[in-house]
Amino acid sequence: MTEGDQTREFNYVSDIIDAYVRTALRYEACCGQIINIGNGREYTIFDIAQKIVKLMGSPICLLKGVIPKRAGETTKFFSDNKKARTLLQWEPRINLDHGLKKTITWYRENWKNHASI
């Protein structure tokens, strides 16, 4: 992987769906608004990779910094969700660790006939 110092925001799908439904239900107040939907927390790519390896109980050794970053790679991605919290009375419910556990469980239960996960 790269150095993995780029940051990203990770959101669980049910949180995003909840925000979309709330937006639709509050159409009049939301019409024409730009509303950031996200948890507002940034994590480095390397930290995420480490969490996934640990949660899966994998013996994988992450090779940090062995490939270069892509040209034009964005270094930071995360949102300011204050407007969603105020306008939609919305906040994310699924934290990163819980979301990763749920995702890993889903893959293990649904991809049994595919490559070993």
Biopython code that builds the backbone (N, CA, C, O; Angstrom):
import numpy as np
from Bio.PDB.StructureBuilder import StructureBuilder

atoms = [
    (1, "MET", "N", (0.826, -1.173, 0.000)),
    (1, "MET", "CA", (0.000, 0.000, 0.000)),
    (1, "MET", "C", (0.877, 1.246, 0.000)),
    (1, "MET", "O", (2.098, 1.144, 0.127)),
    (2, "THR", "N", (0.262, 2.427, -0.142)),
    (2, "THR", "CA", (1.009, 3.677, -0.036)),
    (2, "THR", "C", (1.382, 3.903, 1.422)),
    (2, "THR", "O", (1.215, 3.006, 2.248)),
    (3, "GLU", "N", (1.879, 5.074, 1.744)),
    (3, "GLU", "CA", (2.153, 5.406, 3.147)),
    (3, "GLU", "C", (0.871, 5.364, 3.969)),
    (3, "GLU", "O", (0.914, 5.164, 5.183)),
    (4, "GLY", "N", (-0.274, 5.554, 3.305)),
    (4, "GLY", "CA", (-1.549, 5.454, 3.993)),
    (4, "GLY", "C", (-1.871, 6.641, 4.885)),
    (4, "GLY", "O", (-2.707, 6.542, 5.784)),
    (5, "ASP", "N", (-1.204, 7.767, 4.635)),
    (5, "ASP", "CA", (-1.457, 8.941, 5.468)),
    (5, "ASP", "C", (-2.624, 9.789, 4.960)),
    (5, "ASP", "O", (-3.005, 10.769, 5.601)),
    (6, "GLN", "N", (-3.190, 9.416, 3.811)),
    (6, "GLN", "CA", (-4.376, 10.100, 3.329)),
    (6, "GLN", "C", (-5.508, 9.842, 4.315)),
    (6, "GLN", "O", (-5.574, 8.765, 4.909)),
    (7, "THR", "N", (-6.395, 10.809, 4.497)),
    (7, "THR", "CA", (-7.508, 10.589, 5.411)),
    (7, "THR", "C", (-8.815, 10.511, 4.640)),
    (7, "THR", "O", (-8.999, 11.151, 3.605)),
    (8, "ARG", "N", (-9.710, 9.706, 5.183)),
    (8, "ARG", "CA", (-11.039, 9.533, 4.597)),
    (8, "ARG", "C", (-12.042, 9.446, 5.721)),
    (8, "ARG", "O", (-11.707, 9.177, 6.874)),
    (9, "GLU", "N", (-13.291, 9.683, 5.345)),
    (9, "GLU", "CA", (-14.403, 9.548, 6.266)),
    (9, "GLU", "C", (-15.166, 8.303, 5.837)),
    (9, "GLU", "O", (-15.411, 8.110, 4.646)),
    (10, "PHE", "N", (-15.539, 7.470, 6.776)),
    (10, "PHE", "CA", (-16.260, 6.247, 6.467)),
    (10, "PHE", "C", (-17.620, 6.302, 7.135)),
    (10, "PHE", "O", (-17.727, 6.587, 8.327)),
    (11, "ASN", "N", (-18.653, 6.027, 6.361)),
    (11, "ASN", "CA", (-20.023, 6.100, 6.843)),
    (11, "ASN", "C", (-20.725, 4.785, 6.568)),
    (11, "ASN", "O", (-20.551, 4.184, 5.508)),
    (12, "TYR", "N", (-21.514, 4.348, 7.523)),
    (12, "TYR", "CA", (-22.263, 3.112, 7.337)),
    (12, "TYR", "C", (-23.523, 3.415, 6.537)),
    (12, "TYR", "O", (-24.162, 4.447, 6.742)),
    (13, "VAL", "N", (-23.872, 2.528, 5.639)),
    (13, "VAL", "CA", (-24.951, 2.766, 4.689)),
    (13, "VAL", "C", (-26.278, 3.101, 5.369)),
    (13, "VAL", "O", (-27.020, 3.944, 4.865)),
    (14, "SER", "N", (-26.597, 2.473, 6.490)),
    (14, "SER", "CA", (-27.880, 2.760, 7.142)),
    (14, "SER", "C", (-27.937, 4.199, 7.655)),
    (14, "SER", "O", (-29.012, 4.798, 7.686)),
    (15, "ASP", "N", (-26.803, 4.757, 8.055)),
    (15, "ASP", "CA", (-26.773, 6.155, 8.471)),
    (15, "ASP", "C", (-27.056, 7.087, 7.289)),
    (15, "ASP", "O", (-27.777, 8.075, 7.429)),
    (16, "ILE", "N", (-26.497, 6.772, 6.155)),
    (16, "ILE", "CA", (-26.710, 7.601, 4.962)),
    (16, "ILE", "C", (-28.170, 7.513, 4.514)),
    (16, "ILE", "O", (-28.784, 8.525, 4.177)),
    (17, "ILE", "N", (-28.715, 6.312, 4.513)),
    (17, "ILE", "CA", (-30.130, 6.136, 4.135)),
    (17, "ILE", "C", (-31.030, 6.920, 5.082)),
    (17, "ILE", "O", (-31.969, 7.580, 4.638)),
    (18, "ASP", "N", (-30.757, 6.855, 6.358)),
    (18, "ASP", "CA", (-31.535, 7.607, 7.334)),
    (18, "ASP", "C", (-31.503, 9.105, 7.013)),
    (18, "ASP", "O", (-32.535, 9.772, 7.080)),
    (19, "ALA", "N", (-30.344, 9.627, 6.669)),
    (19, "ALA", "CA", (-30.230, 11.054, 6.327)),
    (19, "ALA", "C", (-31.030, 11.377, 5.065)),
    (19, "ALA", "O", (-31.689, 12.415, 5.004)),
    (20, "TYR", "N", (-30.981, 10.507, 4.062)),
    (20, "TYR", "CA", (-31.759, 10.737, 2.835)),
    (20, "TYR", "C", (-33.258, 10.752, 3.125)),
    (20, "TYR", "O", (-33.986, 11.601, 2.610)),
    (21, "VAL", "N", (-33.710, 9.820, 3.943)),
    (21, "VAL", "CA", (-35.139, 9.773, 4.283)),
    (21, "VAL", "C", (-35.535, 11.046, 5.033)),
    (21, "VAL", "O", (-36.574, 11.639, 4.741)),
    (22, "ARG", "N", (-34.729, 11.460, 5.980)),
    (22, "ARG", "CA", (-35.026, 12.688, 6.720)),
    (22, "ARG", "C", (-35.052, 13.899, 5.792)),
    (22, "ARG", "O", (-35.871, 14.801, 5.968)),
    (23, "THR", "N", (-34.166, 13.922, 4.815)),
    (23, "THR", "CA", (-34.147, 15.019, 3.853)),
    (23, "THR", "C", (-35.442, 15.030, 3.041)),
    (23, "THR", "O", (-36.043, 16.085, 2.837)),
    (24, "ALA", "N", (-35.862, 13.868, 2.585)),
    (24, "ALA", "CA", (-37.098, 13.782, 1.808)),
    (24, "ALA", "C", (-38.308, 14.213, 2.634)),
    (24, "ALA", "O", (-39.209, 14.870, 2.112)),
    (25, "LEU", "N", (-38.337, 13.855, 3.901)),
    (25, "LEU", "CA", (-39.451, 14.207, 4.772)),
    (25, "LEU", "C", (-39.465, 15.699, 5.117)),
    (25, "LEU", "O", (-40.497, 16.244, 5.509)),
    (26, "ARG", "N", (-38.344, 16.331, 4.972)),
    (26, "ARG", "CA", (-38.223, 17.766, 5.264)),
    (26, "ARG", "C", (-37.927, 18.544, 3.979)),
    (26, "ARG", "O", (-37.156, 19.504, 3.981)),
    (27, "TYR", "N", (-38.541, 18.120, 2.910)),
    (27, "TYR", "CA", (-38.268, 18.674, 1.584)),
    (27, "TYR", "C", (-38.326, 20.204, 1.562)),
    (27, "TYR", "O", (-37.426, 20.845, 1.019)),
    (28, "GLU", "N", (-39.351, 20.783, 2.133)),
    (28, "GLU", "CA", (-39.512, 22.240, 2.091)),
    (28, "GLU", "C", (-38.316, 22.950, 2.723)),
    (28, "GLU", "O", (-37.800, 23.914, 2.158)),
    (29, "ALA", "N", (-37.881, 22.492, 3.866)),
    (29, "ALA", "CA", (-36.766, 23.126, 4.564)),
    (29, "ALA", "C", (-35.423, 22.842, 3.892)),
    (29, "ALA", "O", (-34.479, 23.622, 4.016)),
    (30, "CYS", "N", (-35.350, 21.713, 3.176)),
    (30, "CYS", "CA", (-34.078, 21.282, 2.592)),
    (30, "CYS", "C", (-33.898, 21.697, 1.133)),
    (30, "CYS", "O", (-32.778, 21.689, 0.622)),
    (31, "CYS", "N", (-34.973, 22.055, 0.469)),
    (31, "CYS", "CA", (-34.913, 22.365, -0.957)),
    (31, "CYS", "C", (-33.873, 23.458, -1.228)),
    (31, "CYS", "O", (-33.934, 24.541, -0.646)),
    (32, "GLY", "N", (-32.935, 23.166, -2.105)),
    (32, "GLY", "CA", (-31.896, 24.122, -2.475)),
    (32, "GLY", "C", (-30.720, 24.185, -1.520)),
    (32, "GLY", "O", (-29.765, 24.920, -1.770)),
    (33, "GLN", "N", (-30.766, 23.440, -0.447)),
    (33, "GLN", "CA", (-29.689, 23.441, 0.548)),
    (33, "GLN", "C", (-28.591, 22.449, 0.160)),
    (33, "GLN", "O", (-28.861, 21.415, -0.450)),
    (34, "ILE", "N", (-27.383, 22.773, 0.513)),
    (34, "ILE", "CA", (-26.278, 21.822, 0.425)),
    (34, "ILE", "C", (-26.056, 21.316, 1.843)),
    (34, "ILE", "O", (-25.723, 22.082, 2.747)),
    (35, "ILE", "N", (-26.246, 20.009, 2.022)),
    (35, "ILE", "CA", (-26.162, 19.409, 3.358)),
    (35, "ILE", "C", (-25.144, 18.280, 3.313)),
    (35, "ILE", "O", (-25.322, 17.305, 2.583)),
    (36, "ASN", "N", (-24.092, 18.411, 4.083)),
    (36, "ASN", "CA", (-23.085, 17.348, 4.154)),
    (36, "ASN", "C", (-23.585, 16.233, 5.055)),
    (36, "ASN", "O", (-23.926, 16.453, 6.217)),
    (37, "ILE", "N", (-23.619, 15.046, 4.501)),
    (37, "ILE", "CA", (-24.029, 13.864, 5.250)),
    (37, "ILE", "C", (-22.774, 13.041, 5.501)),
    (37, "ILE", "O", (-22.165, 12.530, 4.561)),
    (38, "GLY", "N", (-22.397, 12.915, 6.731)),
    (38, "GLY", "CA", (-21.217, 12.140, 7.074)),
    (38, "GLY", "C", (-20.957, 12.259, 8.559)),
    (38, "GLY", "O", (-21.559, 13.089, 9.240)),
    (39, "ASN", "N", (-20.066, 11.433, 9.059)),
    (39, "ASN", "CA", (-19.826, 11.439, 10.495)),
    (39, "ASN", "C", (-18.852, 12.521, 10.938)),
    (39, "ASN", "O", (-18.730, 12.784, 12.135)),
    (40, "GLY", "N", (-18.160, 13.150, 10.000)),
    (40, "GLY", "CA", (-17.263, 14.245, 10.341)),
    (40, "GLY", "C", (-15.957, 13.822, 10.984)),
    (40, "GLY", "O", (-15.219, 14.658, 11.506)),
    (41, "ARG", "N", (-15.669, 12.536, 10.951)),
    (41, "ARG", "CA", (-14.415, 12.035, 11.543)),
    (41, "ARG", "C", (-13.515, 11.509, 10.433)),
    (41, "ARG", "O", (-13.966, 10.799, 9.534)),
    (42, "GLU", "N", (-12.260, 11.859, 10.507)),
    (42, "GLU", "CA", (-11.328, 11.371, 9.493)),
    (42, "GLU", "C", (-10.385, 10.338, 10.083)),
    (42, "GLU", "O", (-9.958, 10.437, 11.233)),
    (43, "TYR", "N", (-10.073, 9.351, 9.267)),
    (43, "TYR", "CA", (-9.173, 8.271, 9.650)),
    (43, "TYR", "C", (-8.147, 8.103, 8.538)),
    (43, "TYR", "O", (-8.467, 8.276, 7.362)),
    (44, "THR", "N", (-6.918, 7.765, 8.906)),
    (44, "THR", "CA", (-5.931, 7.512, 7.858)),
    (44, "THR", "C", (-6.225, 6.156, 7.215)),
    (44, "THR", "O", (-6.757, 5.246, 7.853)),
    (45, "ILE", "N", (-5.874, 6.052, 5.971)),
    (45, "ILE", "CA", (-6.057, 4.797, 5.237)),
    (45, "ILE", "C", (-5.279, 3.676, 5.932)),
    (45, "ILE", "O", (-5.764, 2.549, 6.031)),
    (46, "PHE", "N", (-4.080, 3.984, 6.410)),
    (46, "PHE", "CA", (-3.297, 2.961, 7.102)),
    (46, "PHE", "C", (-4.004, 2.480, 8.365)),
    (46, "PHE", "O", (-4.030, 1.281, 8.640)),
    (47, "ASP", "N", (-4.579, 3.409, 9.139)),
    (47, "ASP", "CA", (-5.309, 3.007, 10.354)),
    (47, "ASP", "C", (-6.488, 2.102, 10.015)),
    (47, "ASP", "O", (-6.755, 1.133, 10.725)),
    (48, "ILE", "N", (-7.187, 2.416, 8.938)),
    (48, "ILE", "CA", (-8.324, 1.584, 8.514)),
    (48, "ILE", "C", (-7.839, 0.193, 8.128)),
    (48, "ILE", "O", (-8.431, -0.809, 8.528)),
    (49, "ALA", "N", (-6.769, 0.133, 7.356)),
    (49, "ALA", "CA", (-6.222, -1.166, 6.953)),
    (49, "ALA", "C", (-5.831, -1.984, 8.182)),
    (49, "ALA", "O", (-6.109, -3.182, 8.241)),
    (50, "GLN", "N", (-5.196, -1.355, 9.152)),
    (50, "GLN", "CA", (-4.815, -2.054, 10.387)),
    (50, "GLN", "C", (-6.052, -2.574, 11.126)),
    (50, "GLN", "O", (-6.049, -3.706, 11.611)),
    (51, "LYS", "N", (-7.098, -1.766, 11.216)),
    (51, "LYS", "CA", (-8.329, -2.187, 11.897)),
    (51, "LYS", "C", (-8.926, -3.411, 11.214)),
    (51, "LYS", "O", (-9.333, -4.364, 11.879)),
    (52, "ILE", "N", (-8.978, -3.381, 9.889)),
    (52, "ILE", "CA", (-9.574, -4.491, 9.140)),
    (52, "ILE", "C", (-8.770, -5.771, 9.354)),
    (52, "ILE", "O", (-9.341, -6.832, 9.608)),
    (53, "VAL", "N", (-7.463, -5.673, 9.253)),
    (53, "VAL", "CA", (-6.606, -6.849, 9.468)),
    (53, "VAL", "C", (-6.835, -7.413, 10.868)),
    (53, "VAL", "O", (-6.965, -8.626, 11.033)),
    (54, "LYS", "N", (-6.886, -6.540, 11.877)),
    (54, "LYS", "CA", (-7.087, -6.987, 13.262)),
    (54, "LYS", "C", (-8.470, -7.616, 13.441)),
    (54, "LYS", "O", (-8.587, -8.697, 14.020)),
    (55, "LEU", "N", (-9.520, -6.946, 12.948)),
    (55, "LEU", "CA", (-10.879, -7.470, 13.111)),
    (55, "LEU", "C", (-11.065, -8.820, 12.419)),
    (55, "LEU", "O", (-11.856, -9.649, 12.870)),
    (56, "MET", "N", (-10.341, -9.039, 11.330)),
    (56, "MET", "CA", (-10.466, -10.294, 10.597)),
    (56, "MET", "C", (-9.579, -11.383, 11.173)),
    (56, "MET", "O", (-9.673, -12.543, 10.772)),
    (57, "GLY", "N", (-8.719, -11.014, 12.112)),
    (57, "GLY", "CA", (-7.815, -12.010, 12.675)),
    (57, "GLY", "C", (-6.845, -12.520, 11.634)),
    (57, "GLY", "O", (-6.442, -13.683, 11.653)),
    (58, "SER", "N", (-6.478, -11.645, 10.733)),
    (58, "SER", "CA", (-5.635, -12.032, 9.606)),
    (58, "SER", "C", (-4.150, -11.902, 9.947)),
    (58, "SER", "O", (-3.749, -10.986, 10.665)),
    (59, "PRO", "N", (-3.338, -12.826, 9.428)),
    (59, "PRO", "CA", (-1.896, -12.738, 9.646)),
    (59, "PRO", "C", (-1.201, -11.820, 8.628)),
    (59, "PRO", "O", (0.028, -11.782, 8.563)),
    (60, "ILE", "N", (-1.978, -11.091, 7.845)),
    (60, "ILE", "CA", (-1.414, -10.226, 6.802)),
    (60, "ILE", "C", (-0.484, -9.187, 7.424)),
    (60, "ILE", "O", (-0.783, -8.601, 8.464)),
    (61, "CYS", "N", (0.632, -8.979, 6.770)),
    (61, "CYS", "CA", (1.573, -7.934, 7.160)),
    (61, "CYS", "C", (1.399, -6.805, 6.144)),
    (61, "CYS", "O", (1.682, -6.987, 4.960)),
    (62, "LEU", "N", (0.941, -5.653, 6.597)),
    (62, "LEU", "CA", (0.732, -4.526, 5.692)),
    (62, "LEU", "C", (2.077, -3.965, 5.241)),
    (62, "LEU", "O", (2.950, -3.678, 6.059)),
    (63, "LEU", "N", (2.226, -3.818, 3.956)),
    (63, "LEU", "CA", (3.469, -3.283, 3.395)),
    (63, "LEU", "C", (3.279, -1.792, 3.138)),
    (63, "LEU", "O", (2.973, -1.367, 2.024)),
    (64, "LYS", "N", (3.464, -1.032, 4.168)),
    (64, "LYS", "CA", (3.252, 0.418, 4.130)),
    (64, "LYS", "C", (4.342, 1.107, 3.313)),
    (64, "LYS", "O", (5.535, 0.904, 3.536)),
    (65, "GLY", "N", (3.896, 1.930, 2.356)),
    (65, "GLY", "CA", (4.825, 2.741, 1.573)),
    (65, "GLY", "C", (5.489, 2.055, 0.398)),
    (65, "GLY", "O", (6.428, 2.607, -0.175)),
    (66, "VAL", "N", (5.036, 0.865, 0.018)),
    (66, "VAL", "CA", (5.697, 0.162, -1.092)),
    (66, "VAL", "C", (5.195, 0.600, -2.470)),
    (66, "VAL", "O", (5.839, 0.319, -3.481)),
    (67, "ILE", "N", (4.071, 1.273, -2.514)),
    (67, "ILE", "CA", (3.622, 1.830, -3.792)),
    (67, "ILE", "C", (3.402, 3.331, -3.615)),
    (67, "ILE", "O", (3.052, 3.791, -2.528)),
    (68, "PRO", "N", (3.607, 4.081, -4.682)),
    (68, "PRO", "CA", (3.436, 5.540, -4.585)),
    (68, "PRO", "C", (1.956, 5.924, -4.605)),
    (68, "PRO", "O", (1.103, 5.160, -5.057)),
    (69, "LYS", "N", (1.683, 7.107, -4.113)),
    (69, "LYS", "CA", (0.325, 7.635, -4.208)),
    (69, "LYS", "C", (0.021, 7.927, -5.674)),
    (69, "LYS", "O", (0.921, 8.176, -6.476)),
    (70, "ARG", "N", (-1.261, 7.891, -6.002)),
    (70, "ARG", "CA", (-1.686, 8.227, -7.363)),
    (70, "ARG", "C", (-1.472, 9.709, -7.615)),
    (70, "ARG", "O", (-1.537, 10.520, -6.691)),
    (71, "ALA", "N", (-1.222, 10.053, -8.848)),
    (71, "ALA", "CA", (-1.085, 11.461, -9.222)),
    (71, "ALA", "C", (-2.396, 12.182, -8.899)),
    (71, "ALA", "O", (-3.475, 11.707, -9.251)),
    (72, "GLY", "N", (-2.296, 13.308, -8.241)),
    (72, "GLY", "CA", (-3.480, 14.097, -7.915)),
    (72, "GLY", "C", (-4.307, 13.550, -6.776)),
    (72, "GLY", "O", (-5.439, 13.988, -6.572)),
    (73, "GLU", "N", (-3.771, 12.606, -6.032)),
    (73, "GLU", "CA", (-4.518, 11.999, -4.923)),
    (73, "GLU", "C", (-4.936, 13.060, -3.908)),
    (73, "GLU", "O", (-4.138, 13.915, -3.526)),
    (74, "THR", "N", (-6.184, 12.996, -3.480)),
    (74, "THR", "CA", (-6.691, 13.899, -2.455)),
    (74, "THR", "C", (-6.180, 13.418, -1.101)),
    (74, "THR", "O", (-6.252, 12.230, -0.786)),
    (75, "THR", "N", (-5.672, 14.339, -0.318)),
    (75, "THR", "CA", (-5.093, 13.937, 0.960)),
    (75, "THR", "C", (-6.111, 13.854, 2.088)),
    (75, "THR", "O", (-5.914, 13.096, 3.038)),
    (76, "LYS", "N", (-7.197, 14.618, 2.002)),
    (76, "LYS", "CA", (-8.189, 14.622, 3.082)),
    (76, "LYS", "C", (-9.599, 14.619, 2.503)),
    (76, "LYS", "O", (-9.898, 15.349, 1.558)),
    (77, "PHE", "N", (-10.452, 13.795, 3.078)),
    (77, "PHE", "CA", (-11.880, 13.761, 2.763)),
    (77, "PHE", "C", (-12.654, 13.553, 4.053)),
    (77, "PHE", "O", (-12.594, 12.472, 4.639)),
    (78, "PHE", "N", (-13.369, 14.554, 4.501)),
    (78, "PHE", "CA", (-14.318, 14.382, 5.593)),
    (78, "PHE", "C", (-15.256, 15.583, 5.587)),
    (78, "PHE", "O", (-14.934, 16.630, 5.026)),
    (79, "SER", "N", (-16.402, 15.424, 6.207)),
    (79, "SER", "CA", (-17.440, 16.447, 6.110)),
    (79, "SER", "C", (-17.665, 17.198, 7.423)),
    (79, "SER", "O", (-17.297, 16.745, 8.507)),
    (80, "ASP", "N", (-18.279, 18.352, 7.270)),
    (80, "ASP", "CA", (-18.783, 19.112, 8.406)),
    (80, "ASP", "C", (-20.287, 18.877, 8.400)),
    (80, "ASP", "O", (-20.994, 19.404, 7.541)),
    (81, "ASN", "N", (-20.776, 18.101, 9.341)),
    (81, "ASN", "CA", (-22.179, 17.682, 9.316)),
    (81, "ASN", "C", (-23.090, 18.530, 10.211)),
    (81, "ASN", "O", (-24.197, 18.105, 10.541)),
    (82, "LYS", "N", (-22.638, 19.714, 10.602)),
    (82, "LYS", "CA", (-23.437, 20.561, 11.502)),
    (82, "LYS", "C", (-24.813, 20.869, 10.924)),
    (82, "LYS", "O", (-25.806, 20.857, 11.651)),
    (83, "LYS", "N", (-24.881, 21.144, 9.621)),
    (83, "LYS", "CA", (-26.171, 21.470, 9.014)),
    (83, "LYS", "C", (-27.102, 20.264, 9.038)),
    (83, "LYS", "O", (-28.300, 20.425, 9.267)),
    (84, "ALA", "N", (-26.589, 19.073, 8.809)),
    (84, "ALA", "CA", (-27.419, 17.859, 8.871)),
    (84, "ALA", "C", (-27.940, 17.648, 10.287)),
    (84, "ALA", "O", (-29.096, 17.270, 10.481)),
    (85, "ARG", "N", (-27.098, 17.889, 11.258)),
    (85, "ARG", "CA", (-27.520, 17.725, 12.652)),
    (85, "ARG", "C", (-28.630, 18.718, 13.005)),
    (85, "ARG", "O", (-29.586, 18.369, 13.698)),
    (86, "THR", "N", (-28.497, 19.943, 12.528)),
    (86, "THR", "CA", (-29.475, 20.988, 12.848)),
    (86, "THR", "C", (-30.736, 20.875, 12.000)),
    (86, "THR", "O", (-31.843, 20.803, 12.534)),
    (87, "LEU", "N", (-30.571, 20.858, 10.691)),
    (87, "LEU", "CA", (-31.704, 20.895, 9.774)),
    (87, "LEU", "C", (-32.488, 19.582, 9.746)),
    (87, "LEU", "O", (-33.716, 19.588, 9.655)),
    (88, "LEU", "N", (-31.782, 18.477, 9.823)),
    (88, "LEU", "CA", (-32.430, 17.164, 9.721)),
    (88, "LEU", "C", (-32.617, 16.473, 11.075)),
    (88, "LEU", "O", (-33.259, 15.425, 11.153)),
    (89, "GLN", "N", (-32.061, 17.053, 12.131)),
    (89, "GLN", "CA", (-32.012, 16.383, 13.432)),
    (89, "GLN", "C", (-31.427, 14.976, 13.259)),
    (89, "GLN", "O", (-31.937, 13.991, 13.793)),
    (90, "TRP", "N", (-30.352, 14.931, 12.501)),
    (90, "TRP", "CA", (-29.707, 13.675, 12.137)),
    (90, "TRP", "C", (-28.315, 13.609, 12.750)),
    (90, "TRP", "O", (-27.627, 14.623, 12.873)),
    (91, "GLU", "N", (-27.920, 12.425, 13.123)),
    (91, "GLU", "CA", (-26.532, 12.167, 13.472)),
    (91, "GLU", "C", (-26.225, 10.708, 13.182)),
    (91, "GLU", "O", (-27.113, 9.859, 13.259)),
    (92, "PRO", "N", (-24.977, 10.409, 12.849)),
    (92, "PRO", "CA", (-24.625, 9.019, 12.574)),
    (92, "PRO", "C", (-24.759, 8.167, 13.831)),
    (92, "PRO", "O", (-24.465, 8.614, 14.940)),
    (93, "ARG", "N", (-25.206, 6.942, 13.633)),
    (93, "ARG", "CA", (-25.403, 6.028, 14.768)),
    (93, "ARG", "C", (-24.375, 4.903, 14.815)),
    (93, "ARG", "O", (-24.059, 4.388, 15.887)),
    (94, "ILE", "N", (-23.861, 4.529, 13.660)),
    (94, "ILE", "CA", (-22.934, 3.387, 13.585)),
    (94, "ILE", "C", (-21.495, 3.908, 13.552)),
    (94, "ILE", "O", (-21.087, 4.568, 12.595)),
    (95, "ASN", "N", (-20.733, 3.607, 14.603)),
    (95, "ASN", "CA", (-19.338, 4.057, 14.604)),
    (95, "ASN", "C", (-18.490, 3.151, 13.707)),
    (95, "ASN", "O", (-18.941, 2.097, 13.259)),
    (96, "LEU", "N", (-17.279, 3.578, 13.462)),
    (96, "LEU", "CA", (-16.407, 2.874, 12.515)),
    (96, "LEU", "C", (-16.182, 1.412, 12.892)),
    (96, "LEU", "O", (-16.334, 0.533, 12.043)),
    (97, "ASP", "N", (-15.829, 1.137, 14.128)),
    (97, "ASP", "CA", (-15.542, -0.247, 14.518)),
    (97, "ASP", "C", (-16.767, -1.144, 14.352)),
    (97, "ASP", "O", (-16.664, -2.261, 13.844)),
    (98, "HIS", "N", (-17.914, -0.651, 14.779)),
    (98, "HIS", "CA", (-19.145, -1.438, 14.650)),
    (98, "HIS", "C", (-19.489, -1.657, 13.168)),
    (98, "HIS", "O", (-19.872, -2.757, 12.768)),
    (99, "GLY", "N", (-19.349, -0.607, 12.369)),
    (99, "GLY", "CA", (-19.622, -0.729, 10.936)),
    (99, "GLY", "C", (-18.689, -1.712, 10.241)),
    (99, "GLY", "O", (-19.121, -2.494, 9.394)),
    (100, "LEU", "N", (-17.413, -1.673, 10.598)),
    (100, "LEU", "CA", (-16.462, -2.627, 10.014)),
    (100, "LEU", "C", (-16.807, -4.059, 10.421)),
    (100, "LEU", "O", (-16.750, -4.969, 9.594)),
    (101, "LYS", "N", (-17.166, -4.263, 11.692)),
    (101, "LYS", "CA", (-17.546, -5.604, 12.150)),
    (101, "LYS", "C", (-18.771, -6.108, 11.396)),
    (101, "LYS", "O", (-18.809, -7.262, 10.969)),
    (102, "LYS", "N", (-19.772, -5.244, 11.232)),
    (102, "LYS", "CA", (-20.984, -5.634, 10.506)),
    (102, "LYS", "C", (-20.662, -5.970, 9.044)),
    (102, "LYS", "O", (-21.199, -6.931, 8.492)),
    (103, "THR", "N", (-19.801, -5.191, 8.433)),
    (103, "THR", "CA", (-19.432, -5.420, 7.032)),
    (103, "THR", "C", (-18.674, -6.733, 6.881)),
    (103, "THR", "O", (-18.964, -7.515, 5.975)),
    (104, "ILE", "N", (-17.720, -6.979, 7.747)),
    (104, "ILE", "CA", (-16.941, -8.217, 7.696)),
    (104, "ILE", "C", (-17.852, -9.421, 7.909)),
    (104, "ILE", "O", (-17.733, -10.428, 7.210)),
    (105, "THR", "N", (-18.753, -9.315, 8.866)),
    (105, "THR", "CA", (-19.710, -10.403, 9.112)),
    (105, "THR", "C", (-20.557, -10.668, 7.876)),
    (105, "THR", "O", (-20.763, -11.822, 7.500)),
    (106, "TRP", "N", (-21.047, -9.612, 7.243)),
    (106, "TRP", "CA", (-21.869, -9.773, 6.046)),
    (106, "TRP", "C", (-21.088, -10.510, 4.956)),
    (106, "TRP", "O", (-21.605, -11.444, 4.344)),
    (107, "TYR", "N", (-19.845, -10.090, 4.715)),
    (107, "TYR", "CA", (-19.041, -10.764, 3.690)),
    (107, "TYR", "C", (-18.789, -12.224, 4.035)),
    (107, "TYR", "O", (-18.866, -13.090, 3.164)),
    (108, "ARG", "N", (-18.498, -12.494, 5.263)),
    (108, "ARG", "CA", (-18.250, -13.886, 5.662)),
    (108, "ARG", "C", (-19.489, -14.749, 5.484)),
    (108, "ARG", "O", (-19.376, -15.918, 5.116)),
    (109, "GLU", "N", (-20.669, -14.196, 5.739)),
    (109, "GLU", "CA", (-21.910, -14.961, 5.609)),
    (109, "GLU", "C", (-22.409, -15.073, 4.171)),
    (109, "GLU", "O", (-23.133, -16.013, 3.842)),
    (110, "ASN", "N", (-22.036, -14.139, 3.325)),
    (110, "ASN", "CA", (-22.593, -14.087, 1.976)),
    (110, "ASN", "C", (-21.630, -14.448, 0.853)),
    (110, "ASN", "O", (-22.045, -14.559, -0.301)),
    (111, "TRP", "N", (-20.386, -14.628, 1.162)),
    (111, "TRP", "CA", (-19.410, -14.919, 0.119)),
    (111, "TRP", "C", (-18.666, -16.225, 0.395)),
    (111, "TRP", "O", (-17.478, -16.342, 0.095)),
    (112, "LYS", "N", (-19.352, -17.184, 0.956)),
    (112, "LYS", "CA", (-18.719, -18.454, 1.329)),
    (112, "LYS", "C", (-18.155, -19.211, 0.135)),
    (112, "LYS", "O", (-17.181, -19.950, 0.278)),
    (113, "ASN", "N", (-18.746, -19.040, -1.030)),
    (113, "ASN", "CA", (-18.291, -19.769, -2.219)),
    (113, "ASN", "C", (-17.225, -19.004, -2.995)),
    (113, "ASN", "O", (-16.797, -19.439, -4.065)),
    (114, "HIS", "N", (-16.802, -17.871, -2.458)),
    (114, "HIS", "CA", (-15.800, -17.067, -3.140)),
    (114, "HIS", "C", (-14.467, -17.212, -2.412)),
    (114, "HIS", "O", (-14.321, -18.023, -1.498)),
    (115, "ALA", "N", (-13.510, -16.412, -2.836)),
    (115, "ALA", "CA", (-12.179, -16.489, -2.212)),
    (115, "ALA", "C", (-12.305, -16.355, -0.702)),
    (115, "ALA", "O", (-13.143, -15.603, -0.205)),
    (116, "SER", "N", (-11.502, -17.058, -0.004)),
    (116, "SER", "CA", (-11.506, -17.056, 1.455)),
    (116, "SER", "C", (-11.316, -15.661, 2.006)),
    (116, "SER", "O", (-10.383, -14.950, 1.632)),
    (117, "ILE", "N", (-12.220, -15.273, 2.910)),
    (117, "ILE", "CA", (-12.149, -13.940, 3.517)),
    (117, "ILE", "C", (-11.857, -14.103, 4.993)),
    (117, "ILE", "O", (-11.751, -13.111, 5.714)),
]
sb = StructureBuilder()
sb.init_structure("model")
sb.init_model(0)
sb.init_chain("A")
sb.init_seg("    ")
for serial, (resi, resn, name, xyz) in enumerate(atoms, 1):
    if name == "N":
        sb.init_residue(resn, " ", resi, " ")
    sb.init_atom(name, np.array(xyz, "f"), 0.0, 1.0, " ", f" {name:<3s}", serial, name[0])
structure = sb.get_structure()
